[in-house]
Amino acid sequence: MALEGDLAGLMAAAQRGDAASYRALLKACLPVVAGIARAQGVRGDAVDDVVQDTLMTVHHARASYDPTRPFLPWLRAITQRRAIDRLRRTARRPQEVYDPLAYEAEVDPTPAPNAGLEARERDAALARAVAALPDGQRQAVEHLGLRELSLDETAALTGRTKGALKVNLHRALKALRTNLMRGEE
């Protein structure tokens, strides 16, 4: 995940005292924090309040961030807590029954702002791992696994026996599992 790596790197640099990295980190966090707040049901001007509260909390808690751990879950936890605090404060105030802005207050059903990014990065990592396989294994994965062709169809296309295709697929899956697990670490 490029965003995760960028933010974690900026935070680590900020912890070492790099002011420019800290400013870049806060600027990069703005849309992420706002999206998380909206996903929690915060609307209107309250989103800006949650963003400010979150950035203040990040500022005060930046020394507690562990650079060996992912940054986005840490930021998400802080943002969700600030959003809940904001929603609790607004729930205590009396609210008008007639609300012409009710449409704007509707919870956003769209996925999180970085959900598509994570999926694209996973797909790209899988494509790179498949491309790195030896020819026989790569063809077995592409035809049998990705295109979902039968053994007979794949054997006709590649000129390999069904047994060889099964062995290639088994070895390819083992290699992919190993390579992708190594990449997550």
LINNOR-V735556 format. One record per residue. N is the residue number from 1. RES is the residue in three letters. SS is DSSP state (H for helix, E for strand, L for the rest). PHI is phi in degrees with one decimal (999 if undefined). OMEGA is omega in whole degrees, 0 to 359 (999 if undefined). Layout:
N RES SS PHI OMEGA
N RES SS PHI OMEGA
This chain:
1 MET L 999 182
2 ALA H -66.5 181
3 LEU H -61.5 179
4 GLU H -58.0 181
5 GLY H -62.8 180
6 ASP H -63.0 183
7 LEU H -66.1 180
8 ALA H -63.5 178
9 GLY H -64.5 178
10 LEU H -64.5 180
11 MET H -66.4 179
12 ALA H -62.0 178
13 ALA H -66.0 179
14 ALA H -64.4 178
15 GLN H -65.1 178
16 ARG L -83.7 175
17 GLY L 103.3 180
18 ASP L -79.7 184
19 ALA H -66.4 180
20 ALA H -64.7 178
21 SER H -65.5 180
22 TYR H -65.9 177
23 ARG H -62.9 179
24 ALA H -64.4 178
25 LEU H -61.8 181
26 LEU H -61.9 179
27 LYS H -65.5 180
28 ALA H -70.3 181
29 CYS H -77.3 185
30 LEU H -52.7 183
31 PRO H -67.2 180
32 VAL H -65.7 181
33 VAL H -63.8 179
34 ALA H -61.5 179
35 GLY H -64.2 179
36 ILE H -65.6 180
37 ALA H -62.8 179
38 ARG H -62.4 179
39 ALA H -64.9 177
40 GLN L -82.5 178
41 GLY L 101.9 179
42 VAL L -79.4 183
43 ARG L -129.3 173
44 GLY L 61.4 181
45 ASP H -64.9 181
46 ALA H -63.8 177
47 VAL H -62.0 179
48 ASP H -62.8 178
49 ASP H -63.9 179
50 VAL H -64.7 178
51 VAL H -60.4 180
52 GLN H -63.4 179
53 ASP H -60.4 181
54 THR H -65.6 180
55 LEU H -64.4 176
56 MET H -66.4 178
57 THR H -65.4 177
58 VAL H -59.7 180
59 HIS H -60.9 182
60 HIS H -73.6 185
61 ALA H -103.8 186
62 ARG H -60.1 179
63 ALA H -71.4 181
64 SER H -84.3 179
65 TYR L -70.9 179
66 ASP L -96.7 184
67 PRO L -63.6 177
68 THR L -83.9 181
69 ARG L -106.1 178
70 PRO L -62.7 183
71 PHE H -83.1 186
72 LEU H -59.9 177
73 PRO H -62.3 177
74 TRP H -63.1 179
75 LEU H -64.8 181
76 ARG H -61.3 180
77 ALA H -62.7 179
78 ILE H -62.8 182
79 THR H -62.6 180
80 GLN H -61.4 179
81 ARG H -67.5 178
82 ARG H -66.8 178
83 ALA H -65.4 178
84 ILE H -63.2 177
85 ASP H -58.1 181
86 ARG H -64.4 180
87 LEU H -64.4 178
88 ARG H -64.9 180
89 ARG H -63.5 181
90 THR H -74.2 180
91 ALA H -71.4 181
92 ARG H -76.8 180
93 ARG L -80.2 176
94 PRO L -64.9 181
95 GLN L -114.6 179
96 GLU L -71.2 181
97 VAL L -69.1 179
98 TYR L -82.8 183
99 ASP L -129.7 181
100 PRO L -66.7 181
101 LEU L -99.6 182
102 ALA H -59.4 179
103 TYR H -60.3 179
104 GLU H -70.2 183
105 ALA H -83.4 180
106 GLU L -64.1 180
107 VAL L -65.4 182
108 ASP L -73.2 182
109 PRO L -82.4 182
110 THR L -71.2 180
111 PRO L -64.7 180
112 ALA L -55.7 185
113 PRO L -58.4 183
114 ASN L -104.7 182
115 ALA H -64.2 179
116 GLY H -65.8 179
117 LEU H -63.1 180
118 GLU H -62.1 180
119 ALA H -64.7 179
120 ARG H -64.8 180
121 GLU H -68.2 176
122 ARG H -63.5 180
123 ASP H -62.6 180
124 ALA H -66.0 179
125 ALA H -64.2 178
126 LEU H -65.1 180
127 ALA H -61.9 178
128 ARG H -64.9 181
129 ALA H -66.3 179
130 VAL H -66.8 181
131 ALA H -64.2 181
132 ALA L -80.7 181
133 LEU L -72.1 173
134 PRO L -60.5 186
135 ASP H -50.1 183
136 GLY H -60.2 180
137 GLN H -68.4 180
138 ARG H -61.2 179
139 GLN H -63.8 179
140 ALA H -62.0 180
141 VAL H -66.5 182
142 GLU H -62.2 185
143 HIS H -78.6 185
144 LEU H -80.8 185
145 GLY H -87.2 186
146 LEU H -85.1 180
147 ARG L -88.0 178
148 GLU L 58.3 174
149 LEU L -80.2 178
150 SER L -78.1 177
151 LEU H -61.6 180
152 ASP H -61.4 180
153 GLU H -64.6 181
154 THR H -68.0 178
155 ALA H -62.2 179
156 ALA H -64.9 181
157 LEU H -71.6 188
158 THR H -96.4 183
159 GLY L 79.3 179
160 ARG L -99.6 177
161 THR L -77.3 178
162 LYS H -60.9 179
163 GLY H -61.9 179
164 ALA H -64.2 179
165 LEU H -64.8 179
166 LYS H -63.2 179
167 VAL H -63.4 179
168 ASN H -60.4 180
169 LEU H -64.9 179
170 HIS H -60.1 180
171 ARG H -66.0 180
172 ALA H -65.5 180
173 LEU H -63.8 178
174 LYS H -63.9 180
175 ALA H -65.6 179
176 LEU H -62.8 180
177 ARG H -58.9 180
178 THR H -63.4 182
179 ASN H -66.8 182
180 LEU H -72.2 176
181 MET H -67.4 178
182 ARG H -64.2 180
183 GLY H -68.6 180
184 GLU H -72.7 181
185 GLU L -75.7 999
